[in-house]
Amino acid sequence: MDTDCAPGTQPTPLWEVGATLGEGVLWDAPNGQVWFVDIKGRRLHRCAADGSDRKSWDAPGQVSFVVRASDGGLVVSLEDGLYRFVEATGEFVPFVKVEADVNGNRFNDGHVDAQGLLWFGSMDDAEEQPTGVLYRFDGKHVVRMDDGYIITNGPAVSPDGRTLYHTDTLDKRVYAFDLAEDGGLSNKRLFAEITDGGWPDGMAVDAEGHVWIAVFRGWRIERRDPSGGKVGEVRFPCSNITKLAFAGDDLRTVYATSARKGLSAEELSQQPLAGALFTFRAETAGLPHHVLRLQE
């Protein structure tokens, strides 16, 4: 299977940060920065596009994603909801309570669409019960959109804004929904099923409408056409690939997070780059990252 990278390129480690569960990678274009989290390590990381200017912050809980807001600030998730992260002070300020009364759940992946809506999911932290929910946040109100997941993952939206993709990781299925202009979802259907090893994790969509799916325990990112057919993959030197983001001036530089979680001592010795932030070049441009639209 072709790699869909520029000729002769392969993923290379940009920051060997050793994340227990790297996730939530974000390209912050106006600032030329890459943000990502270590959920289990309870850390928020930031670096420049070339991997320099590195900085990390300890979080007061399991921080699972980070997005830029319309006022220029940052919004992250902790176990009991959304928080504002103050970069200058490292402070996490409570913003919107979500599932604060649900024991055993935490949040996982998040994505902002072109309308400025934040899509994010919760999950059973023990990865056993179907208590996970897909939510939509319009900058003021949180709305429950779908449920019954053990591990939610990878919200992503098609270039025309009419299809939302969402992952049921443990069932190894990626679903598609019709996405209305008002943020409503309908017509849930199977988009793709991972059948050749690993579990579907975070996603991103390119400018051609192809869906790139990070595969945990799969050593790869898959590229799927708009009908769900696999048309390519990018292989990695470690097995747990968790999330990707298109970046750079041409949106053809890809950053991908990985994880050490679940690997035995022997596997870790064989995968010294597990938990690193990787980068590679793609032949197709991705879609720009959007900011969360806040309301008064």
ABEGO torsion letter per residue (X at the ends): XBAGBBBGBBBBBABBAGBABBBGBBBBAAAGBBBBBBAAAGBBBBBBAAGBGBBBBBBABBBABBBBBAAGBBBBBBAAEBBBBBAAAGBBBBABBBGAABBGBBBBBBBBBAAGBBBBBBBBAAGABBABBBBBBAGABBBBABBGBABBBGBBBBAAGABBBBBBAAAGBBBBBBBBAAGBBBGBBBABBBAAEEBBBBBBBBAAGBBBBBBBGAGBBBBBBAAGBBABBBBBABABBABBBBBEAAGABBBBBBBABGBBAAAAAABAABGBBBBBBBABBBBBBBBBBBBX
